[in-house]
Amino acid sequence: MRILYFSPGFTPHDHRFLSALSGTDNQVYFLQMESDERKLETRSVPELIEEIRWPSRSDGSRQTYPAMRKILKKILADLKPDLVHAGPLHESAFLCALAGFKPLVSMSWGSDILWQAKHDRLIRWMTNYTLKRTSVLVGDCQAVANEAMKYSFPAERIVLFPWGVNLKHFSPIVQANIRKELEWEDKFVILSMRSWEPIYGVEHLVKGFIAAARKIPELRLLLLGGGSQASLIRSLIIEAEMQDRVHFGGRIGQGYLPGFYRSADLYASASFSDGSSVSLMEALACGVPALVSDIEGNREWVEAGEQGWLFPAGDVAAISDGIQKAYHNRGDVEAMRCRARKTAEERADWSLNFPKLLDAYQMALLGTPH
């Protein structure tokens, strides 16, 4: 089978899917629409994957949808794939729908349908347009399926699976040296992995941490990532005089991530929207209890008092209370660590979940429910 995998950029998620696809008997091509703007993955495109370059305008300006549709139609005519796998819904998948290609396997990236389509009329229209021309929809959680069905997309043409993680790479083995290097060996360490963008609520998490740290001097925050709110987040920490309690780790490559999870006592995410969050699954796989916003995607992974705790999205006081509760219950954390790891083993094993994507491909080719 000739498969075109079409994405706006090249992210660690794209690398994961392409790596798995390279191990199948299919001929897989990778088309990346915005190579310079959204190349977040430092690793090369996996071997056996043939990369197709999207032609750029000579003047550097953005291409219009009619122009992009024309380019894509030519690429498709030349390549003649058996199917196209594209996402997010209002980006690459939408462009494939515009080009009229079928069979189209559209993959929701979670927030495209759960957040952006709800808050932007144009994106909502684009999502609806795409779904009406989608052969099979792939999603990572039940919340995505529920939202897609509100657009009258048939449930029997939805394939759900959490993207999952490599359980050997992300595992609760001996603690890393990061705590020792930071001289935090006797501290209670909270880990934040999310991008510093409004949708991920890092600003609220930082405020909640500051409030809790004023009451508990032993608290520390490992703040990884970056984003458009960098100046705001740094200023909050400086104004609170918490610089010595926060470590800015920047963007961390996949090879080093397990060490940061293993150095944490608590993983925290204040996101306003998520499907099955990969960083949450990575934390659970490393046996780290989670404090996460009480949204549909997170409730599929965290039950209060079992794998961690939940708080109302955007509620700074509740975040502070949650951090304090986690700290004061740290004596019971071993059982919670075991439950976190067990949850990951049962539901977040990438090697077991990936074949469901191949099922989606067969559904699209056959044109019948799986």
Stockholm file with secondary structure:
# STOCKHOLM 1.0

chainA/1-370         MRILYFSPGFTPHDHRFLSALSGTDNQVYFLQMESDERKLETRSVPELIEEIRWPSRSDGSRQTYPAMRKILKKILADLKPDLVHAGPLHESAFLCALAGFKPLVSMSWGSDILWQAKHDRLIRWMTNYTLKRTSVLVGDCQAVANEAMKYSFPAERIVLFPWGVNLKHFSPIVQANIRKELEWEDKFVILSMRSWEPIYGVEHLVKGFIAAARKIPELRLLLLGGGSQASLIRSLIIEAEMQDRVHFGGRIGQGYLPGFYRSADLYASASFSDGSSVSLMEALACGVPALVSDIEGNREWVEAGEQGWLFPAGDVAAISDGIQKAYHNRGDVEAMRCRARKTAEERADWSLNFPKLLDAYQMALLGTPH
#=GR chainA/1-370 SS CEEEEEESSBCHHHHHHHHHHHTSSSEEEEEESCTTTSBCCCSCCCTTEEEEECCCCTTCCCCCHHHHHHHHHHHHHHHCCSEEEECSTTTHHHHHHHHTCSSEEEECCSHIIIIIHHHCHHHHHHHHHHHHTCSEEEESSHHHHHHHHHTTCCGGGEEECCCCBCTTTSCCCSCCSHHHHHTCTTSEEEEECSCSSGGGTHHHHHHHHHHHHTTCTTEEEEEECCCTTHHHHHHHHHHTTCGGGEEEEECCCTTTHHHHHHTCSEEEECCSCCSSCHHHHHHHHTTCCEEEECCHHHHTTCCBTTTEEEECTTCHHHHHHHHHHHHHTGGGHHHHHHHHHHHHHHHCBHHHHTHHHHHHHHHHHHTSCC
#=GC SS_cons         CEEEEEESSBCHHHHHHHHHHHTSSSEEEEEESCTTTSBCCCSCCCTTEEEEECCCCTTCCCCCHHHHHHHHHHHHHHHCCSEEEECSTTTHHHHHHHHTCSSEEEECCSHIIIIIHHHCHHHHHHHHHHHHTCSEEEESSHHHHHHHHHTTCCGGGEEECCCCBCTTTSCCCSCCSHHHHHTCTTSEEEEECSCSSGGGTHHHHHHHHHHHHTTCTTEEEEEECCCTTHHHHHHHHHHTTCGGGEEEEECCCTTTHHHHHHTCSEEEECCSCCSSCHHHHHHHHTTCCEEEECCHHHHTTCCBTTTEEEECTTCHHHHHHHHHHHHHTGGGHHHHHHHHHHHHHHHCBHHHHTHHHHHHHHHHHHTSCC
//
